[in-house]
Amino acid sequence: MSQHSFNPPWFVRKDLDGFFGLMIDNLIQLILIVSLCRELIHLPDSYIFGRILPGAAVSILVGNVFYAWQARQLARETGREDVTALPYGINTVSLFAFVFFIMLPIFQETKDPVWAWKIGLVACFLNGVIEIIFAFIAESVRRVTPRAALLSALAGIAITFISMDFTFKIFAQPLVAMVPMAIIFVAYFSHQKFPLGLPGGMVAIAVGTLLGWLLGTMTGKTWNLTYALAMPVFAGGPLWEALSHPAFLNYFSVIFPMGIFNVVGSLQNIESAEAAGDRYRTFPSLMANGVGSVAAALFGSVFPTTIYIGHPGWKRLGARSGYSALNGLFIAFLCLTGTIQSVLGLIPLEAGIGILLYIGIIIVAQSFQETPKEHAPAVALGIVPALAAWGLLMVETGLRVAGKSLYQVGIAPFGQSPAMHGVISLQQGFIFTSMILAAIGVALIERRFKTASLWSLAAALLSAVGIIHAYDLTPGGIANRFGLLAAPEFFLGYLFLALLFFAAALYAKKA
């Protein structure tokens, strides 16, 4: 069969496994949106369910359908049936950043949740614009960055914010979550088929839901079907109103680095997909990413969308292109009909998070398997900043439970064990620090000392302007500090590294 005549199926049975996992991940983001906008911003339900969720539906549907189409195109070009679409959804990091560092401070200052929503529209819109602009140069950045540097940052996120986070949730509800987790492992580690050919993900969620109602988290609850149609509404007017007001400039220090963060994260996910066997072109992938976020803002959502972490895991499950399209259709249906609360009232999240734990494990494994064996120390080094970011999250969560904040307590009470200043510094811009440390590690392993010096200079520049390591403690949390010499000690430290590596290059040349 020629490549031109090859027509891959729109849907295969294993797409159901991918769909259930990606759907659960998307549901978690929707839960966060509803709860944070209600409890922190006090945004009326008419805006949450009538503007934000329908706007999110537009971006999620368009993006998922595009990446499904992109996967089918790649399958036709290569004549392969095993091409898996890039996963796509709402960006969790941006979600928290926009709520806590943009919308919440505005609400606390003005007591106007609608104005906070309008500035949020600007943040989402500009985030998409930044991604569109950087789509033109991203491939050049990808070409000069070692694979170990790109994959190690993903591995750090996977082992902490995915694997550890969901492991804790599983063991917090063992009666509901442990058996579905074991079913996932039997299906995906052992490749054991289930009766009637049922997908492992479907079986796990069905069993977890049954256990939830009989033994666990759903006991004593009642389930009601709620339905309220809410079609997308063009939000160009509120967006322009906020864009024409100088207030949003006060938050550009959050908007710009989050845009760069999303570009780099998308590059890493594209590299991860290529390492798993699916080589997608960088420009259209990032362009669609940016267009999705712009569309979200134009139709009322304040949360940008992005290429998700996890492609290797979905590929190992056997998902192809259908899982992406099905996820887009299902999540859009929930957002447009208001039935999201009914689904959450029926299926406990613990029933499906074992799939996400598996995805995190596969990503960590890939970072070591798909890079040269001798680069393994560099990959391990690149994981460290994510561990710092996750550890800081645990500290902040514990303090909030105790009714305190890191701002109230300060750094001094922590003493030198752990060195909290170092933890916070490493957490700030950790995805960039992870890439740079891993890239330096690869260069040193290969005895390319001048390359290591150049990466150190890049780190010095990022430290100088505050992209990495610089921070301020604020009542709203830890905030980026931008400006000339925002982190002077790190700027000088990286300059010293650059000089050291350059001297090593000269010495090695003479030896």
C-alpha positions as CSV (number, residue, x, y, z in Angstrom):
1,M,0.0,0.0,0.0
2,S,1.4,3.4,-1.0
3,Q,1.7,6.2,1.6
4,H,-0.7,8.3,-0.4
5,S,-3.4,5.7,-0.4
6,F,-3.0,4.7,3.3
7,N,-6.0,5.8,5.3
8,P,-5.6,5.1,9.0
9,P,-8.8,4.5,11.0
10,W,-10.3,7.4,12.9
11,F,-10.7,5.3,16.0
12,V,-9.1,2.1,17.4
13,R,-10.1,0.2,20.6
14,K,-7.1,1.4,22.5
15,D,-8.2,5.0,22.0
16,L,-10.7,4.3,24.8
17,D,-7.8,3.8,27.2
18,G,-6.2,7.1,26.2
19,F,-9.5,8.9,26.3
20,F,-10.3,7.8,29.9
21,G,-6.9,8.9,31.1
22,L,-6.8,12.3,29.3
23,M,-10.4,12.9,30.2
24,I,-9.7,12.4,33.9
25,D,-6.7,14.8,33.6
26,N,-9.0,17.5,31.9
27,L,-11.7,17.0,34.5
28,I,-9.1,17.8,37.3
29,Q,-8.4,21.1,35.6
30,L,-12.1,21.9,35.3
31,I,-12.6,21.1,39.0
32,L,-9.8,23.5,39.8
33,I,-11.3,26.3,37.6
34,V,-14.7,26.0,39.2
35,S,-13.5,25.8,42.8
36,L,-10.8,28.5,42.6
37,C,-13.0,31.0,40.7
38,R,-15.8,30.4,43.1
39,E,-13.9,30.4,46.4
40,L,-11.0,32.8,45.8
41,I,-12.3,35.2,43.1
42,H,-16.0,35.0,44.1
43,L,-16.9,35.0,40.4
44,P,-20.6,34.5,39.8
45,D,-21.6,31.1,38.4
46,S,-23.0,32.9,35.4
47,Y,-19.4,33.8,34.4
48,I,-17.9,30.5,35.4
49,F,-20.4,28.3,33.6
50,G,-21.6,30.9,31.1
51,R,-18.3,32.4,29.9
52,I,-15.2,30.6,31.1
53,L,-16.2,27.0,30.6
54,P,-17.8,27.6,27.1
55,G,-14.6,29.5,26.1
56,A,-12.5,26.6,27.4
57,A,-14.7,24.3,25.4
58,V,-13.8,26.2,22.2
59,S,-10.1,26.0,22.7
60,I,-10.1,22.3,23.9
61,L,-12.3,21.1,21.1
62,V,-10.4,23.0,18.3
63,G,-7.0,22.0,19.7
64,N,-7.8,18.3,20.3
65,V,-9.4,18.0,16.8
66,F,-6.3,19.7,15.3
67,Y,-3.8,17.4,17.0
68,A,-5.9,14.3,16.0
69,W,-5.9,15.5,12.4
70,Q,-2.1,16.2,12.6
71,A,-1.6,12.6,13.8
72,R,-3.6,11.2,10.9
73,Q,-1.5,13.4,8.5
74,L,1.7,12.0,10.0
75,A,0.3,8.5,9.7
76,R,-0.4,9.0,6.0
77,E,3.0,10.6,5.3
78,T,4.8,7.7,7.0
79,G,2.5,4.8,6.2
80,R,2.4,3.9,9.9
81,E,-0.6,2.9,11.9
82,D,0.9,3.5,15.3
83,V,1.0,7.3,15.3
84,T,-0.3,8.9,18.5
85,A,-1.7,12.4,18.7
86,L,-0.1,15.0,21.0
87,P,-2.3,15.3,24.1
88,Y,-3.7,18.8,24.7
89,G,-5.6,20.6,27.4
90,I,-5.7,23.5,29.9
91,N,-2.3,24.4,31.3
92,T,-2.2,23.7,35.0
93,V,0.8,25.9,35.8
94,S,-0.8,28.9,34.1
95,L,-4.1,28.2,35.8
96,F,-2.5,28.6,39.2
97,A,-0.3,31.5,38.2
98,F,-3.2,33.5,36.7
99,V,-5.5,32.9,39.6
100,F,-3.1,33.5,42.5
101,F,-0.8,36.2,40.9
102,I,-3.2,38.1,38.6
103,M,-6.9,37.6,39.4
104,L,-6.7,37.2,43.2
105,P,-4.6,40.4,43.8
106,I,-7.0,42.3,41.5
107,F,-10.0,41.0,43.4
108,Q,-8.4,41.8,46.8
109,E,-7.7,45.3,45.6
110,T,-10.9,46.2,43.8
111,K,-13.4,43.7,45.2
112,D,-14.6,43.4,41.6
113,P,-14.5,39.7,40.4
114,V,-15.7,40.7,36.9
115,W,-12.8,43.1,36.5
116,A,-10.4,40.3,37.6
117,W,-12.0,38.1,34.9
118,K,-11.4,40.8,32.3
119,I,-7.7,41.2,33.2
120,G,-7.5,37.4,33.1
121,L,-8.8,37.5,29.5
122,V,-5.8,39.7,28.7
123,A,-3.4,37.4,30.4
124,C,-4.7,34.4,28.4
125,F,-4.8,36.3,25.1
126,L,-1.2,37.6,25.5
127,N,0.0,34.2,26.5
128,G,-1.3,32.9,23.2
129,V,0.2,35.7,21.3
130,I,3.6,35.0,22.9
131,E,3.3,31.3,21.8
132,I,2.4,32.3,18.3
133,I,5.4,34.6,18.0
134,F,7.9,32.1,19.4
135,A,6.6,29.4,17.1
136,F,8.7,31.0,14.4
137,I,12.0,30.5,16.3
138,A,11.2,27.5,18.5
139,E,12.7,24.9,16.1
140,S,16.0,26.6,16.2
141,V,16.0,26.5,20.0
142,R,15.1,22.8,19.8
143,R,18.0,22.0,17.4
144,V,20.7,23.4,19.8
145,T,19.3,21.9,23.0
146,P,20.3,18.3,23.9
147,R,17.6,15.7,24.1
148,A,18.6,15.0,27.7
149,A,18.0,18.7,28.6
150,L,14.5,18.6,27.1
151,L,13.4,15.2,28.5
152,S,14.9,15.6,32.0
153,A,12.7,18.6,32.7
154,L,9.6,16.6,31.8
155,A,10.9,13.7,33.9
156,G,11.2,16.0,36.9
157,I,7.6,17.2,36.4
158,A,6.4,13.6,35.9
159,I,8.0,12.1,38.9
160,T,6.8,14.9,41.2
161,F,3.7,16.7,40.1
162,I,2.2,13.6,38.4
163,S,3.6,10.4,39.9
164,M,4.1,11.5,43.5
165,D,1.0,13.7,43.6
166,F,-1.3,11.0,42.3
167,T,0.4,8.3,44.4
168,F,-0.5,10.3,47.5
169,K,-4.1,10.6,46.3
170,I,-4.2,6.8,45.6
171,F,-2.9,5.9,49.1
172,A,-5.2,8.5,50.7
173,Q,-8.2,6.6,49.4
174,P,-6.9,3.0,49.3
175,L,-10.3,1.3,49.3
176,V,-11.3,3.1,46.1
177,A,-8.0,3.8,44.3
178,M,-5.7,0.8,44.9
179,V,-7.6,-1.8,43.0
180,P,-8.1,0.4,39.9
181,M,-4.3,1.2,40.0
182,A,-3.6,-2.5,40.1
183,I,-5.9,-3.1,37.1
184,I,-4.0,-0.4,35.2
185,F,-0.7,-2.1,36.0
186,V,-2.0,-5.5,34.9
187,A,-3.2,-4.0,31.7
188,Y,-0.3,-1.9,30.8
189,F,2.8,-3.4,32.5
190,S,1.8,-7.0,31.8
191,H,-0.2,-6.4,28.6
192,Q,-2.8,-8.7,29.9
193,K,-6.1,-8.7,27.9
194,F,-9.4,-8.5,29.7
195,P,-12.6,-10.5,29.0
196,L,-14.5,-9.4,26.0
197,G,-11.5,-7.3,24.9
198,L,-12.5,-4.5,27.3
199,P,-10.0,-1.6,27.6
200,G,-8.0,-1.6,30.9
201,G,-8.8,2.0,31.5
202,M,-12.5,1.5,31.2
203,V,-12.4,-1.5,33.5
204,A,-10.4,0.4,36.1
205,I,-12.8,3.3,36.1
206,A,-15.8,1.1,36.3
207,V,-14.4,-0.9,39.2
208,G,-13.2,2.3,41.0
209,T,-16.7,3.9,40.6
210,L,-18.4,0.8,42.0
211,L,-15.9,0.7,44.9
212,G,-16.4,4.4,45.5
213,W,-20.2,4.0,45.8
214,L,-20.0,0.8,47.9
215,L,-17.0,1.4,50.2
216,G,-15.4,4.8,49.7
217,T,-15.7,8.4,48.9
218,M,-19.1,8.4,47.3
219,T,-20.8,6.6,50.2
220,G,-23.8,8.6,51.5
221,K,-24.0,10.9,48.5
222,T,-26.8,11.3,46.1
223,W,-26.5,11.8,42.4
224,N,-28.5,14.2,40.3
225,L,-28.3,15.0,36.6
226,T,-28.0,18.7,36.0
227,Y,-28.2,20.3,32.6
228,A,-27.9,24.0,31.5
229,L,-26.9,24.8,27.9
230,A,-24.4,27.6,27.6
231,M,-23.0,28.4,24.2
232,P,-19.8,30.3,23.7
233,V,-20.2,34.1,23.7
234,F,-17.7,36.4,22.0
235,A,-15.7,38.3,24.6
236,G,-13.9,40.8,22.4
237,G,-15.6,43.7,24.1
238,P,-14.4,42.9,27.7
239,L,-11.0,41.9,26.4
240,W,-10.5,45.2,24.5
241,E,-11.7,47.1,27.6
242,A,-9.0,45.5,29.7
243,L,-6.4,45.7,27.0
244,S,-6.9,49.4,26.7
245,H,-6.5,49.9,30.4
246,P,-3.0,50.2,31.8
247,A,-3.8,47.9,34.8
248,F,-2.8,44.8,33.0
249,L,0.8,46.1,32.6
250,N,1.2,45.6,36.4
251,Y,0.9,41.9,35.8
252,F,3.0,41.6,32.6
253,S,5.8,40.2,34.9
254,V,3.6,37.1,35.3
255,I,2.2,37.0,31.8
256,F,5.5,37.1,29.9
257,P,7.4,34.4,31.8
258,M,4.3,32.1,31.7
259,G,4.2,32.5,27.9
260,I,7.8,31.6,27.6
261,F,7.3,28.7,30.1
262,N,4.5,27.3,27.9
263,V,6.6,27.6,24.8
264,V,9.5,25.7,26.4
265,G,7.1,23.1,27.9
266,S,5.6,22.5,24.5
267,L,9.0,22.1,22.9
268,Q,9.9,19.5,25.5
269,N,6.6,17.6,24.8
270,I,7.3,17.6,21.0
271,E,10.8,16.3,21.7
272,S,9.3,13.6,23.9
273,A,6.9,12.6,21.2
274,E,9.8,12.3,18.7
275,A,11.7,10.2,21.1
276,A,8.7,7.9,21.3
277,G,8.7,7.6,17.5
278,D,6.3,10.4,16.3
279,R,8.2,13.3,14.7
280,Y,5.8,16.3,14.6
281,R,6.8,19.6,13.0
282,T,7.5,22.3,15.6
283,F,6.0,25.3,13.9
284,P,2.4,24.1,13.3
285,S,2.3,22.4,16.7
286,L,3.2,25.5,18.6
287,M,1.1,27.7,16.3
288,A,-2.0,25.7,17.0
289,N,-1.1,25.9,20.7
290,G,-1.1,29.7,20.6
291,V,-4.2,30.0,18.5
292,G,-6.0,27.8,21.0
293,S,-5.2,30.1,23.8
294,V,-6.2,33.2,21.8
295,A,-9.5,31.5,20.9
296,A,-10.0,30.7,24.6
297,A,-9.7,34.4,25.5
298,L,-11.8,35.6,22.6
299,F,-14.7,33.4,23.9
300,G,-14.4,34.1,27.6
301,S,-11.8,31.7,29.1
302,V,-9.0,33.1,31.2
303,F,-6.9,29.9,31.1
304,P,-4.6,29.1,28.2
305,T,-4.3,25.6,26.7
306,T,-1.2,23.8,25.8
307,I,0.3,20.5,24.5
308,Y,0.2,18.2,27.5
309,I,2.9,16.1,29.0
310,G,2.4,12.4,28.5
311,H,2.6,11.4,24.8
312,P,4.9,8.4,25.4
313,G,2.4,7.0,27.9
314,W,-0.6,7.3,25.6
315,K,1.4,5.7,22.8
316,R,2.3,2.8,25.1
317,L,-1.4,2.4,25.9
318,G,-2.0,2.0,22.1
319,A,-4.0,5.2,21.7
320,R,-3.7,6.8,18.2
321,S,-5.6,9.9,17.0
322,G,-9.2,9.1,18.1
323,Y,-8.5,9.5,21.8
324,S,-7.7,13.2,21.3
325,A,-10.8,13.9,19.2
326,L,-13.0,12.0,21.6
327,N,-11.6,13.9,24.6
328,G,-12.2,17.2,22.9
329,L,-15.8,16.3,22.1
330,F,-16.5,15.0,25.6
331,I,-14.9,17.9,27.5
332,A,-16.7,20.4,25.2
333,F,-20.0,18.7,25.9
334,L,-19.4,18.9,29.6
335,C,-18.5,22.6,29.5
336,L,-21.3,23.6,27.1
337,T,-24.1,21.7,28.9
338,G,-23.2,22.2,32.6
339,T,-23.1,18.4,33.1
340,I,-19.6,18.5,34.5
341,Q,-20.9,18.5,38.1
342,S,-23.1,15.4,37.3
343,V,-20.0,13.5,36.0
344,L,-18.0,14.5,39.1
345,G,-20.9,13.4,41.2
346,L,-21.0,10.0,39.6
347,I,-17.3,9.0,39.1
348,P,-14.8,9.5,41.9
349,L,-11.5,10.9,40.6
350,E,-9.7,8.2,42.5
351,A,-11.1,5.6,40.0
352,G,-9.0,7.0,37.1
353,I,-5.9,8.5,38.6
354,G,-4.0,5.2,38.3
355,I,-3.8,5.9,34.6
356,L,-2.1,9.2,35.2
357,L,0.3,7.6,37.6
358,Y,1.2,5.2,34.8
359,I,1.8,8.1,32.4
360,G,4.1,9.8,34.8
361,I,6.2,6.5,35.3
362,I,6.5,6.1,31.5
363,I,7.7,9.7,31.0
364,V,10.4,9.3,33.7
365,A,11.5,6.0,32.1
366,Q,11.6,7.5,28.7
367,S,14.0,10.3,29.8
368,F,16.6,7.6,30.5
369,Q,15.7,5.1,27.8
370,E,15.7,7.5,24.9
371,T,18.9,9.4,25.6
372,P,22.4,8.1,25.3
373,K,23.4,5.9,28.2
374,E,26.3,8.1,29.1
375,H,24.0,11.1,29.5
376,A,22.1,9.5,32.4
377,P,23.9,11.6,35.0
378,A,22.8,14.8,33.1
379,V,19.2,13.6,33.1
380,A,19.3,13.0,36.8
381,L,20.8,16.4,37.4
382,G,18.0,18.0,35.4
383,I,15.3,16.4,37.6
384,V,16.6,18.2,40.7
385,P,14.9,21.6,40.2
386,A,11.5,19.9,39.8
387,L,12.1,18.2,43.1
388,A,12.7,21.6,44.7
389,A,9.5,23.0,43.1
390,W,7.5,20.1,44.4
391,G,9.0,20.2,47.8
392,L,8.2,23.9,48.1
393,L,4.6,23.1,47.1
394,M,4.4,20.6,50.0
395,V,5.8,23.2,52.5
396,E,3.3,25.8,51.3
397,T,0.4,23.4,51.4
398,G,1.3,22.3,55.0
399,L,1.5,26.0,56.1
400,R,-1.9,26.8,54.5
401,V,-3.5,23.9,56.3
402,A,-2.1,25.3,59.5
403,G,-3.6,28.7,58.7
404,K,-0.3,30.3,57.8
405,S,1.6,31.3,54.7
406,L,5.3,31.4,53.8
407,Y,5.0,35.2,53.8
408,Q,3.8,35.2,57.4
409,V,6.3,32.7,58.7
410,G,9.3,34.0,56.6
411,I,12.4,32.0,55.7
412,A,14.4,32.4,58.9
413,P,12.5,29.9,61.0
414,F,13.5,27.1,58.6
415,G,17.1,27.7,59.4
416,Q,19.6,25.9,57.2
417,S,17.9,22.5,57.1
418,P,16.3,22.7,54.7
419,A,17.9,25.8,53.2
420,M,14.6,27.4,52.2
421,H,16.1,30.3,50.3
422,G,17.9,27.7,48.1
423,V,14.7,25.7,47.6
424,I,12.7,28.8,46.5
425,S,15.5,30.1,44.3
426,L,15.7,26.7,42.5
427,Q,11.9,26.6,42.2
428,Q,11.7,29.9,40.4
429,G,11.8,29.2,36.7
430,F,12.7,25.6,37.4
431,I,11.9,24.3,34.0
432,F,14.6,26.6,32.5
433,T,17.1,25.8,35.2
434,S,16.4,22.1,34.7
435,M,17.2,22.4,30.9
436,I,20.3,24.4,31.5
437,L,21.8,22.1,34.2
438,A,21.1,19.1,32.1
439,A,22.6,20.7,29.0
440,I,25.7,21.7,31.0
441,G,25.9,18.1,32.2
442,V,25.7,16.7,28.7
443,A,28.4,19.2,27.5
444,L,30.7,18.2,30.3
445,I,30.2,14.5,29.7
446,E,31.1,15.0,26.1
447,R,34.1,17.3,27.1
448,R,32.6,20.2,25.1
449,F,33.7,22.8,27.7
450,K,33.0,25.8,25.5
451,T,29.4,24.6,25.0
452,A,29.1,24.3,28.8
453,S,30.4,27.8,29.1
454,L,27.8,29.1,26.7
455,W,24.9,27.5,28.6
456,S,26.3,29.0,31.8
457,L,26.2,32.4,30.2
458,A,22.6,31.8,29.2
459,A,21.8,31.0,32.8
460,A,23.6,34.2,33.9
461,L,21.5,36.3,31.5
462,L,18.2,34.6,32.7
463,S,19.3,35.3,36.3
464,A,20.1,38.9,35.6
465,V,16.6,39.7,34.3
466,G,14.8,37.5,36.9
467,I,13.5,34.7,34.7
468,I,15.2,32.2,37.0
469,H,16.0,32.2,40.8
470,A,14.7,35.7,41.6
471,Y,11.7,36.0,43.8
472,D,9.8,38.1,46.4
473,L,7.6,36.8,49.2
474,T,4.2,38.4,49.0
475,P,0.8,37.9,50.8
476,G,-0.4,36.1,47.7
477,G,2.5,33.7,47.5
478,I,6.0,33.6,46.0
479,A,6.2,36.1,43.1
480,N,8.7,36.6,40.3
481,R,11.1,39.5,40.7
482,F,12.0,41.1,37.4
483,G,14.5,43.8,36.6
484,L,18.1,44.5,36.1
485,L,20.2,42.2,38.2
486,A,17.1,40.7,39.9
487,A,19.2,37.8,41.2
488,P,22.8,39.2,41.4
489,E,24.3,36.4,43.3
490,F,23.2,33.8,40.7
491,F,24.3,36.1,37.9
492,L,27.8,36.2,39.3
493,G,27.8,32.5,40.1
494,Y,26.9,31.5,36.6
495,L,29.5,33.9,35.2
496,F,32.1,32.2,37.4
497,L,31.0,28.8,36.0
498,A,31.3,30.2,32.4
499,L,34.9,31.3,33.1
500,L,35.7,28.0,34.7
501,F,34.5,26.0,31.8
502,F,36.2,28.3,29.3
503,A,39.5,27.9,31.2
504,A,38.9,24.1,31.2
505,A,38.5,24.3,27.4
506,L,41.8,26.1,27.0
507,Y,43.6,23.7,29.3
508,A,42.1,20.6,27.5
509,K,43.2,22.1,24.2
510,K,46.8,22.4,25.4
511,A,46.9,19.0,27.1
